[in-house]
Amino acid sequence: MKELFRIKTNLFSLVWERRAKQDPPILAERTSVTGRLILSKRSPQLQFLESNWRSGVPARLESDPSLEIGPPIYEQSDYQIYLKSRNDLGKIRLQHRDPNILQGLSYQENDRVLHGTINFRNQIGRSLFTICVDGSSYG
């Protein structure tokens, strides 16, 4: 697995990885491909922690949540995610406009942990994910 980005906040943590065996052919052809990763807060209660990280970004910028570049995400590739509530009682939810994208994910530990595989198939385009803790949207 290759870790692509890690988001840590006072309410949740998320790790997004790509299976190294499934690198798309474009990665072999182009070494300077960049993607777009925008982190937005939907509540002033959400605070980004210093341990945020994204691959493919200069070390001095990799933990900056205001940065809008990040690792590219490809169609027909499996991505492993691990999302966990930082509150012992907080139930976590991940939302996306296409519920089929989330079908490979499983909730555990009384809905405090969500993990599994995301594959956009041929529908990646621009994707927006929303993370909810105890029914409130945060990012």
N, C-alpha and C positions, 0 to 999 in steps of 0.2 A: 504494500500500500504506500502511496505517496500522499502525504498531507498537503492539501491545497490551501486551506485557511482554517483559522481557529478564531472564534468570537467568544469572548468572556465578558459577562456583565455581572452586575450585582444580583440579577434575577435568573439567569440561565447561562449555560455554556454550550457551544456548538462546535463540533469538529467535522470537517468535510474532507474526504479522501478519495483518491482515484486508484483503482486497481492498476498497478504498474504493468501488468501483463497485457492490459487492454489499451495501451497508448494508441490513439488514432494515428493513421499514416501521416497526417499533416505534421505531427510533431517531429517526425524523422526528416521532413523536408524543410521546415522553417523553425529556427531556434528563437526568434524574437517575437513570437505571437503573444499579444497581451489581451486580456479580457477586461471586463468592467464589473466591479463589485462595489455596490453602493450600500452602505449601512445607514439606515435612517431610524430615528427614534420617534415613536408615536406617543411617548409619554415622558414628561420630565423626571419621572421616578427612575427611569432606566439610566444606568451609568455604565459606560464602557470602562473596563479595567485595562491596566497596562499590558496584560499578557495576550492581547489580540495579536494575530500574526497572519500574514498572507504570503504565499510563495511568489517568486518572480518580481519582487519589489526590493529596491535597495534597503539594506539593513536599517538605516536610520529612519526609514519611512514605514517599515512593515507593520508596525503596531498602531499607526495613525488611523483612527476610525473615520476621519473626514476624507481620506484618500479615496479616489473613485476608480483606481485601476486594481487589477487583481489577476488571478490565474484564469485562463480561458476555460470554458466548460464546453464540451463537445456532444453532439448527437451520437447516438448508438454507443454510449460508454456507460459503464456502471460506476456509480459513486456511492461510497459508504458514508452515512452520516450517523453521528451520535449527538443527540440533543438531550440535555439534562437540566431540570429545574434546580436552582441553587437553594431553594426553600424546601425544607423537609416535607412540607405539606402541599406545596404548589404543584398543581396538575398542569402539565405542559401540552401544548397543541401546536402543530405546524399546519399552516393553511397554504393552499395554492389554488389558482383558478381551475386547474385541471386535476381532479381527484385521482385520475389514473397514474399520475406521476408519483403519488404518495402510496400507491397500493403495495409496494414492497417494504413498507415500514411497519414496525410493531411497537406497541406501547408496553412497558413493563414497570415494575415497582410502583404499583398504584397510580399509573399514568404520570409518573415523575421523570421517566426516561423514554425516549423514542430513538429507535435505531433501525438500521436496515439499508436497503439499496434504493437509489433513485436512478432511473434511466429515462432520459427525455425522448428516447427513440428519435423520430425525425421532427420533433416539435420544440426545439429549444428556444429559438428566437430570444426575446427578452422574457425573463421569468421573474416573478415577484413572489417571494415567500414572506409570510407573516408568522411571527412567533407569539403565541399567547400563553400567559401564565395565569391560572385561576380565572380564565374567561376574559381577561383584559389583554388587548393587543399592545405589544411593546416594540416590535421591530420587524 
